[in-house]
């Protein structure tokens, strides 16, 4: 997939709660923003990032990129004092102005950031160049009038001057970012602190929010190729819509990951049921949500043996999205025979979930990922030419197939009445 160098984008951070004395000591702007710690509830960062709020009379805010906060970064208990974090992100829709969101969700102390830029452009927060983000909170930057190209790479640079507390991160990004000091630069595949980039756009219908697991995050795809299936969908839509990829490797529908608060692999994060308000309903310009979840409930320990609990969980997410006026598209669960956790009993749960999805009683529409990638001669397995090597995750060809399985008219339209 082509990767084009984008125009400079501006980012910013706004601040969490702190005392006035702290503000004076650090010279920071103090802004009380929503607390992310309760991950459910309609007040969860919708208070600061109203999806419908206009940028001004010339356009509305639409998410062009998102990266859901997953956990505290292992082995980074004091943060990265004095180092520069260079997050590389890839846009979907373009615009004539931008703003960003930073999260200190997994931090235990206020986070001071004294330099923020996109390329060489300085970012401000309520007019000030330095910002403090309270523990468990997020901040949103000042709008910056700057052209943002669609389908382009952006470099969001920030510096933390002091030792603080664990870093809020999104690991396994399949995108190369960087960590630097005055002596050296290290490559990394983590996004740190940055969780959203919005653009002001006059013509976009809105954002398509994709909530999912590793198959949405792109595990098995080529690093820096932007080959995740939401990227493929963005290309097919000609970057008219914002695509907010909220996939987290290891994520489950009903249960938090046991590693949600950190760990050796830092996979999983809070359950989709808990993070839905924050990672879907509060996304700027959200119009449609695609739900691609459930396979980890089937195959991860402890496994969910009752398909009715999974389908009830999917239906509950649909109802929550409908309450906000969003259209909901669901995906069937893909095969995994040959993966280490596969058993006939777990596969039977997957098949029962898929049967209910195909019945039309859960979502406004569905995309049949299972049918698109299964081996017709061994339908409980994925086609070998789509297999990344572990019988569960896909290679670039597999993700292209998933991205092309979605009818473009499926993501547009209005939600059904909840009469399932």
Secondary structure, DSSP 8 states (H G I E B T S, - for coil): ---EE--------------HHHHHHHT-B-----B-SS--STTTTTTTS-TT-EEETTEEEEEEEE----EE-TT-TT--TTEEEEEEEE-SS-BSEEEEEEE-TT-SS-EEE-EEEETTEE--BTTBS-EEE-TTBEEE---B---B-SSEEEEEEEEE-S--S--EEE---SS-EEEE-SS-EEEES-EESEEEEEEEESS---EEEEEESHHHHTTTS-TTS--SHHHHHHHHTTT-SEEEEEE-TT--SSS--TTTT--SS----S-HHHHHIIIIITSTTEEEEEEE--HHHHHSSS----HHHHHHHHHHHHHHHHHTT-EEEEE-----TTSTT--HHHHHHHHHHHHHHHTTSSSSEEE-HHHHHEETTEEEEE-GGGB-SSSSSB-HHHHHHHHHSS-TTTTSS----S--
